[in-house]
């Protein structure tokens, strides 16, 4: 499935923007207004674009790996302003991947119904566009749920073990970037087939 590169970039940008804004809205609901005060509770991509994550990395991933991947500037929040509770920071974290999963499910259902019923609106262009929306959002959701700081999944891990092994948490947070690179280079090959399987499960279409 090939879609114009610039169009894939546009899909990625809107997907990561929704991801980050979701963090901000949940943080706001839980008592922290940092993102609101900094004007980040908006779907305007200009407020969220990151040159490396939104343009450079996606370009390299597309031309070397054949798929689009990237990120936006993280929406800031202060965990000390959140309502007290073991799961507050984890809820803020999981809201980002959850938004990507929701997008994948919505567009995946549209794709599945359109292809299964051979609907008139499910033309080849619709299938291509919808498929890439689903794929990118599954990719973002799965990747960000990995329990490696600063990815969102690490906040879930720390919520499960809040008072145990603080030195390990400090180590993970200190060397998180190195661990992410190691994960991408050595373990991603085992995760990618899961993404393909989820894509087929949701859409009923082979990628």
C-alpha positions in Angstrom: 0.0 0.0 0.0 1.6 3.2 -1.1 0.2 6.7 -0.4 1.8 10.0 -1.3 4.6 10.8 1.1 3.3 14.2 2.0 -0.1 12.9 2.7 1.4 10.2 5.1 3.2 13.0 6.9 0.0 14.9 7.3 -1.7 11.8 8.7 1.2 11.3 11.1 1.2 14.9 12.3 -2.6 14.9 13.0 -2.3 11.6 14.8 0.6 12.7 17.1 -1.2 16.0 17.7 -4.3 14.2 18.9 -2.1 12.0 21.0 -0.4 14.9 22.8 -3.6 16.9 23.2 -5.2 13.9 24.8 -2.4 14.0 27.5 -3.2 17.6 28.1 -6.9 17.3 28.4 -6.7 14.4 30.9 -4.1 16.3 32.9 -6.4 19.3 32.9 -9.3 17.1 34.1 -7.1 15.8 36.9 -6.2 19.3 38.1 -3.1 20.4 36.2 -3.6 23.3 33.8 0.0 23.6 32.5 -0.9 22.6 29.0 -3.8 25.0 28.9 -1.7 28.0 30.1 0.9 27.3 27.5 -1.7 27.1 24.7 -1.2 23.4 24.0 -4.8 22.3 24.3 -5.4 22.9 20.6 -5.4 20.7 17.4 -3.4 23.4 15.6 -0.4 21.5 14.4 1.9 24.6 14.5 1.7 24.5 18.3 3.0 20.9 18.5 5.4 20.3 15.6 8.9 19.1 16.4 11.4 19.3 13.5 13.2 16.1 14.4 10.1 14.0 15.4 7.6 15.4 12.9 9.7 15.8 9.8 13.3 14.4 10.0 12.6 11.0 11.6 9.4 10.3 9.5 11.3 11.1 6.3 14.2 8.7 7.3 11.7 6.0 8.3 9.8 6.4 5.1 12.7 6.2 2.7 14.6 3.6 4.6 11.9 1.4 6.1 8.9 2.2 3.8 6.6 3.4 6.7 6.0 6.6 8.5 6.8 7.1 12.2 7.5 10.1 14.4 6.3 12.3 17.3 5.2 15.8 18.3 6.5 18.0 21.1 5.3 16.5 24.4 2.5 18.4 26.0 3.8 19.6 29.4 2.1 18.8 32.7 3.1 18.9 36.3 2.5 15.6 38.1 2.5 17.4 41.4 -0.7 19.3 40.4 -2.6 16.2 39.6 -5.3 14.9 41.9 -3.7 12.6 44.5 -3.8 9.0 43.5 -1.6 6.2 42.5 -2.9 6.1 39.0 -3.1 9.9 38.2 0.1 10.1 36.2 -0.6 6.7 34.5 -4.0 8.0 33.4 -2.4 11.0 31.8 0.2 8.8 30.1 -2.2 6.1 28.8 -4.6 8.7 27.3 -2.2 9.3 24.4 -2.0 5.7 23.2 -5.7 5.3 23.9 -6.5 8.1 21.5 -4.5 6.4 18.8 -6.2 3.1 19.4 -9.6 4.8 19.3 -8.7 6.4 15.9 -7.5 3.0 14.6 -10.7 1.3 15.7 -13.0 4.0 14.2 -11.3 4.1 10.8 -10.7 0.3 10.9 -14.4 -0.3 11.3 -15.1 2.0 8.4 -12.6 0.1 6.3 -13.9 -3.3 7.3 -17.6 -2.4 6.6 -16.7 -0.7 3.3 -14.7 -3.6 2.0 -17.0 -6.3 3.3 -20.2 -4.7 1.8 -18.4 -3.5 -1.3 -19.9 0.0 -0.6 -19.7 2.5 -3.4 -17.8 4.9 -1.2 -15.1 2.3 -0.5 -13.1 3.0 -3.6 -9.3 2.3 -3.9 -8.4 5.8 -2.8 -10.6 5.5 0.4 -9.1 2.1 1.2 -5.5 3.4 0.9 -6.1 6.5 2.9 -8.1 4.7 5.7 -5.6 1.9 5.8 -2.6 4.2 6.4 -4.6 6.1 9.1 -5.3 2.8 10.9 -1.7 1.5 10.5 0.0 4.7 11.7 -2.2 4.9 14.8 -1.7 1.3 15.7 2.0 1.9 15.3 1.9 4.9 17.6 -0.3 3.2 20.2 1.8 0.1 20.4 5.2 1.9 20.4 4.2 4.4 23.1 2.9 1.6 25.4 6.3 0.1 25.6 7.5 0.3 29.3 10.6 2.3 28.5 11.0 5.9 29.8 10.0 8.4 28.5 7.4 6.4 26.6 3.9 6.4 28.1 4.0 2.7 29.0 6.7 3.4 31.6 4.2 5.5 33.6 1.9 2.4 33.8 4.9 0.3 34.9 5.8 2.8 37.7 2.2 2.9 38.8 2.2 -0.8 39.3 5.4 -0.6 41.4 5.2 2.9 43.0 7.3 2.2 46.0 9.6 -0.6 44.9 13.1 -0.5 43.5 13.3 3.3 43.1 16.9 2.9 42.0 15.7 0.9 39.0 13.2 3.7 38.1 16.0 6.3 38.3 18.2 4.2 36.1 15.4 3.7 33.5 14.7 7.4 33.4 18.4 8.3 33.1 19.1 6.0 30.3 15.7 5.9 28.7 16.9 7.2 25.3 19.6 4.6 25.0 17.1 1.9 25.9 14.7 3.1 23.3 17.4 3.0 20.6 18.3 -0.5 21.7 14.7 -1.5 21.6 14.2 -0.1 18.1 17.3 -1.7 16.7 17.1 -5.1 18.3 13.6 -5.8 19.5 11.3 -3.9 17.1 11.5 -6.7 14.6 9.5 -8.8 17.1 6.9 -6.1 17.7 6.3 -5.2 14.1 4.5 -8.5 13.2 2.1 -7.8 16.1 1.2 -4.4 14.6 0.5 -6.2 11.2 -1.6 -8.7 13.0 -3.6 -6.0 14.8 -4.1 -4.2 11.6 -5.6 -7.3 10.0 -7.7 -8.0 13.1 -9.2 -4.6 13.1 -9.7 -4.1 9.4 -10.0 -7.5 7.9 -7.6 -6.4 5.2 -4.1 -7.7 4.6 -1.4 -5.0 4.8 
